[in-house]
């Protein structure tokens, strides 16, 4: 098998395509979450703290005399928590859906147990001997 044939088989497998779609969707979802955090949640939560510190921007929260921007860190931490929570809710919903699918599958009727089969064989042998 040639190199390009192997590469083609690898590239068009379902897992690789799924991964590519996941990365693209994840990037778009990340932008939405970043906007939610930076434009809505962070200002709503930190506006009183910023006003108390006489600051207008979260990036202005720094340790005096250093380049340590703990405001940016706070924004990134809030963003992470929101992304993690959103993923938790998505996975929880997917798992709930999977459980419903498993319950909906019809149960396979159970066959006779080993003891029942042995009793049937015994009864047949007894009938044959009594003839």
N, C-alpha and C positions, 0 to 999 in steps of 0.2 A: 504494500500500500504506500502510495507516495506521500510526501510531506504535506502537500496542499490538500490532498484528499482527507488526511487525518485532521488537518486544521479545520477544514470545512465541516466534518462530522462533529468536531468539538464545538465549533462556533454556533452551529444551528441546533444543538441539543436544547431541550426545554429549560434546563437549569440555567444555562448561560443567558438565554433570552429573558427568563424570569428575573435574573439578577440585574440585567441591564434595565429592565422596566422598573425594578425596585429602586435602583440608584437614581433614575430620572425622577420618579415620583417622590423619592425621599428628598431630593434637592428642591423640588417645588414645595413640598410640605415644609421643609426647613425655612424657606423664604417666608411662607405664610406665618409660621410660628415666630420667626424673628420679628416680623412686622407687628404681630400681636403683642409680643413682649415689649419691644422698643417704643411702639407708638400708642399702646393702650394700657397695658398692665403696669409697666414700670413707671410711667408718669403718674398713673392713678395712685400707686402705692407710695412712690418716693417723692411726690410733689411737696407734701408737708415737710419732709426731711430736707429737701433742697431749699425750700423757702427759709427754714430755720437756719441753714448754713449759708444763706445769702448767695445761692448758686442758681444758675438758670439751666444748666445742662448736667446730666449724670456723669459725663466724661470729665467734668470739672472736679469731681470728688477724688482728690489725691491726698496722699500723706504729705503734709507740709515739708518742703525742702527736699523731696525725692520725686522720682518719676513713677512711683507706684500709684496706679489708677484703680483704686478699689471700687469705684463706681462702675467701671466697665466689667469688672469681675462680678459684681452683684447682678448686673444685667445678664451676663452669660450664665450665671448660676440659676437665675429665674427662668431663663430660656430652656436650660437643660431640664429643670423640674417639670416644666410644661410639656416638653417633648416626651419625657419619660412617662408622664401621666397619660398623655394622649395615646402613646403606644400601648400602655397597660390597658386602657379602655378598649382599644381596637382588638388586642389579642384576647381579652376577656369576652368580647362579643363574638369573635371567631370561634373560640372554644365552646361557647354556649350554642352556637349554630351547629357545630360538629356533634355535640351531644344530642341535639334534637335529631340529626340525621341518623345517628346510631340507634336511637330509640325507635325511630320510624321503620327501620329495617325489620322485616318479618323474621320471626324466630324459626329456625329450622326444626321441624318436629323431631323429637328425640326417638331414636329407635329402641327396640327392646334391649333390656340390660342383659348382661352375660348370664345371670341367674335365670332369667326368663327363657332365654334361648336353650339353656341346659335342661330346663324343665320340659320344654317342648320336645327336645330330642329324646328325653327319658320317656315321655308319654308315647311318642311314635314307636320307640323300641318295645315298649310294653304291649302296644297294639299288635305289632308284628309278631311277637312271641306268643300272644294269646290266640292267634289264628291257627 
